[in-house]
Structure formats: C-alpha cells, structure tokens
Amino acid sequence: MTNKKLFFIPCLALLLLSSCGNSTEAGKKDSTIKETKQENYDRKFNDIARYIAALDLEKGSVVGSSDTSKYFSEHRTEFNQRWKELDEKRLSKMRDFAKNELSKKINPDLNLFYPFSGADFIHANQFFPNAKKSLYIANETVGEVPDLQAMSEKQRKEYLQQVEVALQDIFKRSYFITKRMMNDIPAVKGVIPIYMVFLARTNNEVLNVELIDLVSGGKVISRKGKATGAEGVRFTYCPAGNKSDIRTLEYFNCDASNTGMAKKPQVIQYVKAFGKSNVFFKAASYLMHWPFFSDFRDATLNIADGVVEDDTGIPFKYLKDKYTYTLYGTYTKPVKDFGKGGYQQDLADAYKEGTHVKPLPFSLGYHWWDNQQNYMCFKHK
C-alpha cells in the first residue's frame, strides 16, 4: 500500500485502501487448503514467469525456446541491469540483515502474514525466505495469467513495456503506489503477473497458479469466474529444481476495514485460523493506526508471534509491553502526505532513549529520498 492524502478522509480511505486476507492454522491439517498434486503442475506457468521476468527461456518452453526479437533483447538487457542494481543497493543488504539480525530475534521458519502487501513478494522474500505458507492482502486487482501464446509479436512487446511500467516504483521507491498501480496493472492483467516476475527472479519455480475464492465459513474454493466472497489467487512454487520443498502463497483482495469485516466475517475467521506467524508491514499507509481498522488489527495481533515493520504498521503502543523489541534506523515524522496522522510520541521517545536502537543498513519504504527510515523487530514474550 502507499501514501495518499485521501487517508485524511476516512470514507475514502476505506474505499480506496482497505484490504483482506486468508490462511490456515499452523500445525493442523486444513481442508480448505490442499497442496497441489505434482501431476497437476503445468510448466506453462514457469515458462510465462521466466519470459516476463526477462530470464533465459528453457528448452521446450511454451512461449518458445528462444526469443531473438530486438525488443525482447532490449527488455532483457534493461531488466537485468536494473535488477542487478536493485540487488546490490537493497536486496543483498536485506538478506544480510535477515541472517544477522532477524533470524536471531524471531523464528524464521514460521509462516508469513503480510497485510497491505500489494504484489510485494520481492521484499518479503528477503526477510522471510523460509516461509512455507504465506498470506498476502491488498487492494490491487487479482487479475489473471497472461496468455502470451495468443499474443502477436507487437502485443508481446507492448506487454513487456507495461510490465516495466508496473514495476517502476518498486525499483525506485521500494513500494507500489496504489493510484499508479490501479492505472498500470489492468494492462498487465492484475497482480498475478507481477508475483510471477518476482517468484522467477528470486530463483523460484512457479508450479501452479490457481484462482480461488474465500467464501462463507472461511472456506477456500477454486474458481473460474468472478468471486462470490473474497477474490484471490494461490501460487504453488518451490526453490528452482527442488520439488521436495513445495510452498504456497495466497493473495486476497478485499476490504479490511471494520465495515468490510462485518460484511465478510469469513476473512477474520480465516486470518485467526492461520496460527502463529511472522507478520510484515511496509509502507502500509498507517491504516492500522485508525480505529476503523481495529477488528483487523486485533486479528493480526492474535496470530503475531514475530512482527517486522516500519512505523506505518501496528502502532508501538500495542506491541511494546507484550513483545521484546529492537529498533533500527531513525524515527521521524510521517511523510507530508499523512500530516500529523501516524506520529507516535512513545516511539519517538524510545528512539531518543536509544537503548534498543541499532543502524538500518538499507533503504526501504517512505522517506526513500532522505533515508530517514525505521524498522522494528518484535518477538512475543
């Protein structure tokens, strides 16, 4: 999610920025989520992911064993360069931080819950690479897998250009800007292709992409058309070449405000059933600070064993007494789009006191232009 002046108008904030989620209870068998059987894997999903991620095409690829067109060569050269810069400046530092800091303070093997995520698999994967099941929520359209085989050469060229546009803010700022994503992702068929790009680029193999629906009673079912409950998608994937390590990521689009939760109580039910998890917030528009997101906030706290967040996530006052914590970076006032809303005096005091404060070795989130950024790591006592 992203910074927007509309948050000062509660009704518009609810309409434009709220989200929903889903998952299963850790350590239990859940009939609503079943691992995709290996015989149902279709290599087309990985072939498509590699193509739009500008990676080398593998032998027998459904989109062709090679693409020698000028536009694809240019797309691959540009994408590879940008990815290299991104990894050197941000992602590699995040991986080191996860290894040297986070893994020593939280349980790195827990499942992951990521509210207000957009299609941001790329950053969550640096912090939580061991998560077997992940639950993401956001306000962006779910969409569909692009049918590259049905596209002409001109249409493929235009599609790759649209992918580049949709990713521009992630490369530059580290977060999706909701307004721009609402305009950009229709051209790339929703967030599904963006997830596929990130999965492929983080050395994962996309095994299956299944459209799903979170319906009454907290049950998840497959769908072919429009959802009747909370619209979603389930990605089944594994580290490249290792089908003994099958993982799932579920993304849902819905309204996480109290009003939205009252209309679709199965969302809260499903979140609570996810079990103890690590929770991640980044550039979350301070939504968890507002009273009209209290039900969703309470459900999140109910399952949060570890929390990694910047100040846009769950307010410090809800965590400081029940969790041990370490603070990183610098705490400053929210960016001007949020005004005074979201400023936390108790958090400012904790940073000023300095006992729990350590440096932040990377830029991630708002204040990307001046590096006045913060992250916090909490572990339930």
Secondary structure as UniProt FT lines:
FT   HELIX           5..8
FT   HELIX           10..17
FT   TURN            26..27
FT   TURN            31..32
FT   HELIX           38..40
FT   HELIX           44..52
FT   TURN            53..54
FT   TURN            59..60
FT   TURN            62..63
FT   HELIX           70..86
FT   HELIX           87..91
FT   HELIX           92..97
FT   HELIX           98..102
FT   HELIX           103..105
FT   TURN            108..109
FT   STRAND          111..114
FT   TURN            115..116
FT   TURN            118..119
FT   HELIX           121..127
FT   TURN            129..130
FT   STRAND          133..138
FT   HELIX           148..150
FT   HELIX           153..172
FT   HELIX           178..184
FT   TURN            185..189
FT   HELIX           192..201
FT   TURN            202..203
FT   STRAND          204..215
FT   TURN            216..218
FT   STRAND          219..222
FT   STRAND          230..239
FT   TURN            240..241
FT   TURN            243..244
FT   STRAND          247..253
FT   HELIX           258..263
FT   HELIX           265..272
FT   TURN            273..274
FT   STRAND          277..281
FT   TURN            285..286
FT   HELIX           287..289
FT   HELIX           291..293
FT   HELIX           294..303
FT   STRAND          304..309
FT   TURN            311..312
FT   HELIX           316..318
FT   TURN            319..322
FT   STRAND          323..329
FT   HELIX           336..338
FT   TURN            339..342
FT   HELIX           345..353
FT   TURN            355..356
FT   STRAND          357..358
FT   TURN            368..371
FT   STRAND          374..380
//
